[in-house]
Each structure stands twice: as C-alpha cells, then as structure tokens.
Amino acid sequence: QEAVLETLDAMVSYVDEHFATEERYMREFGYEDFAAHRQLHAGFVRKIIETNRAVRNGEDHLDDDLIAYLGEWFTEHIRREDPKYAELFKAKGL
C-alpha cells in the first residue's frame, strides 16, 4: 500500500511539472488549441488527485481498471493529442 501511495504521489508531481511546462510553451508559442489541450490535462490531473485521495483514505484501491485507464490515457494522449503541437514546437526550436 505504501508503495502505491508513493507511486501516486510521484505521478501527481511528475504530471504537474510536465503539463505545466508543456502548457507554458503552448501559451508562449500561441498554440491555437491550447484551451482544449489544457482541459484534457486538467481532467487527467483531477482523476489522479481523486484516486490518490481515495486510496489514502481507504475508499478505493488501484485495480486493473484504473491501471488500464492510466495506460490508455497516456497512450492515446501521446499518440493523438501531442502530435498536434509537435510541428509548432519544432518550428520554435524545441
């Protein structure tokens, strides 16, 4: 259980930092779909924070469905959403 909680904490920290950096560049470079992309991030962060809280309070546990959700979200987001801004970032030198 403690390892699960540590992993969730690490995921929240990583996601916060990663999304903040990505969104900063989107704003700076004028990415046209910034608001929609930011909403996707916000929904994911909400899910992770809610899960972390529920696991800490003993209301929930990590199960196969949640692990599948996490894997699917990352896979789909990276494969479908992130490429939409890749050319802009490349053009700006990233």
C-alpha positions as CSV (number, residue, x, y, z in Angstrom):
1,Q,0.0,0.0,0.0
2,E,2.8,2.4,0.9
3,A,4.5,1.8,-2.5
4,V,1.2,2.5,-4.3
5,L,0.8,5.8,-2.4
6,E,4.4,6.8,-3.2
7,T,3.8,6.0,-6.8
8,L,0.6,8.1,-6.9
9,D,2.4,11.0,-5.2
10,A,5.3,10.7,-7.7
11,M,2.8,10.6,-10.6
12,V,1.0,13.7,-9.4
13,S,4.3,15.6,-9.1
14,Y,5.5,14.5,-12.5
15,V,2.3,15.2,-14.2
16,D,2.0,18.7,-12.6
17,E,5.5,19.6,-13.7
18,H,5.3,18.0,-17.2
19,F,1.9,19.6,-18.0
20,A,2.9,23.0,-16.7
21,T,6.0,23.0,-18.9
22,E,4.1,21.8,-21.9
23,E,1.3,24.4,-21.4
24,R,3.8,27.2,-20.8
25,Y,5.3,26.5,-24.3
26,M,1.8,26.3,-25.8
27,R,0.9,29.7,-24.4
28,E,4.3,31.2,-25.4
29,F,4.1,29.9,-28.9
30,G,0.4,30.7,-29.4
31,Y,-0.8,27.1,-29.9
32,E,-4.4,27.6,-31.2
33,D,-5.9,24.5,-29.4
34,F,-4.3,25.4,-26.1
35,A,-7.6,25.7,-24.2
36,A,-8.8,22.3,-25.3
37,H,-5.5,20.6,-24.7
38,R,-5.3,22.2,-21.2
39,Q,-8.8,20.8,-20.4
40,L,-7.5,17.3,-21.3
41,H,-4.7,17.8,-18.9
42,A,-7.0,19.1,-16.2
43,G,-9.3,16.1,-16.4
44,F,-6.4,13.7,-16.1
45,V,-4.9,15.6,-13.1
46,R,-8.4,15.6,-11.4
47,K,-8.6,11.8,-11.9
48,I,-5.1,11.2,-10.4
49,I,-5.7,13.5,-7.5
50,E,-9.1,12.0,-6.7
51,T,-7.6,8.5,-7.0
52,N,-4.7,9.5,-4.7
53,R,-7.1,10.9,-2.1
54,A,-9.4,7.8,-2.3
55,V,-6.6,5.4,-1.9
56,R,-5.1,7.4,1.0
57,N,-8.5,7.4,2.7
58,G,-9.0,3.7,2.2
59,E,-12.0,4.4,0.0
60,D,-10.5,2.8,-3.1
61,H,-7.5,0.8,-4.3
62,L,-5.6,0.5,-7.5
63,D,-7.2,-2.1,-9.6
64,D,-6.8,-3.4,-13.2
65,D,-9.4,-0.9,-14.5
66,L,-7.5,2.1,-13.1
67,I,-4.2,0.8,-14.4
68,A,-5.8,0.3,-17.8
69,Y,-7.3,3.8,-17.7
70,L,-3.8,5.3,-16.9
71,G,-2.2,3.3,-19.7
72,E,-4.9,4.1,-22.2
73,W,-4.9,7.8,-21.3
74,F,-1.2,8.2,-21.7
75,T,-1.1,6.2,-24.9
76,E,-4.0,8.0,-26.5
77,H,-2.9,11.4,-25.4
78,I,0.7,10.9,-26.6
79,R,-0.4,9.3,-29.9
80,R,-3.4,11.6,-30.8
81,E,-3.1,14.9,-28.9
82,D,0.6,15.7,-28.5
83,P,1.5,15.4,-32.2
84,K,-1.0,18.2,-32.9
85,Y,1.5,20.7,-31.5
86,A,4.8,19.0,-32.4
87,E,5.4,20.9,-35.6
88,L,4.8,24.2,-33.9
89,F,7.3,23.3,-31.1
90,K,9.8,22.1,-33.7
91,A,9.4,25.4,-35.6
92,K,10.2,27.3,-32.4
93,G,13.3,25.3,-31.8
94,L,12.1,22.7,-29.3
